[in-house]
Amino acid sequence: MNPLNRRTQAFLELIATDSLPALGPEIRAGVKSKRELLPAIDAFCSDQNITGLPRELLRSAGLLWHDDLEGSHEISQCIKTADGSFLHGIMHRREPDNSNAKYWFRLVGEHAVYPKLAAAVDSVDAGEGGWGPASDRFLADGRWDPFAFVDACTRSAPSRTSTANDPILQRIQGLEFQLLLDHFLSG
C-alpha cells in the first residue's frame, strides 16, 4: 500500500485505538465517547483548516472508528455524496444490516478508493485465515467488490452466541478505512 499522506497519519494518531474495530456492532474497551472525540476532531479540523463537508466526513469516520455507529449514522445519512454513502455503507455493514449496507454501496458507485483497496487487498495474506487469497474473494476481474465484502463480514460478524471476528476481514476493513480517510484528506 502506498504511504498515507501526513494529514491522514495525524488523523489516524488522533483517533487511534488499541485494536481494530470489530466487524459487527460491539463496542471495544478503550474507545472514546462522542463527547470526548468530537471536540478533538473539531480541533484537528480547525488546525488543518478543514471545514464543511470534509469536516463532517471526518466526524462521521471518527465516530465509526470508535464504535459509535449511531453517532456516525446521524452524520453520514446527511452527506449526499459517494463519500457519505461509503461511510453509511460501512456503518450498516457493521450493524450488521446486509441489505441496507449493499443499498448504500450501490449509491457509492465506482469510488476512487476501490482501485487502491483492490491493490492493498491483493497483498493481504489471507492464507492464515484458512480460506485462500483475499483477492480471490473480494476482487471481480481485478476490481474491488464491496458486495462480496459485505457478505463475508456479515457471515463472520459475531453473534449473540459467538464473539469471534475474522482477523483477516478486520485487517481489510482497517485498510478500507485508512484509504477512505486518505481520500478525504488528500484534497
Secondary structure, 3 states (H helix, E strand, C coil): CCCCCHHHHHHHHHCCCCCCCCCCCCCCCCCCCHHHHHHHHHHHHHHCCCCHHHHHHHHHHHHHHCCCHHHHHHHHCCCCCHHHHHHHHHHHHHCCCHHHHHHHHHHHCCCCHHHHHHHHHHCCCHHHHCCCCHHHHHEECCEECHHHHHHHHHHHCCCCCCCCCCHHHHHHHHHHHHHHHHHHHCC
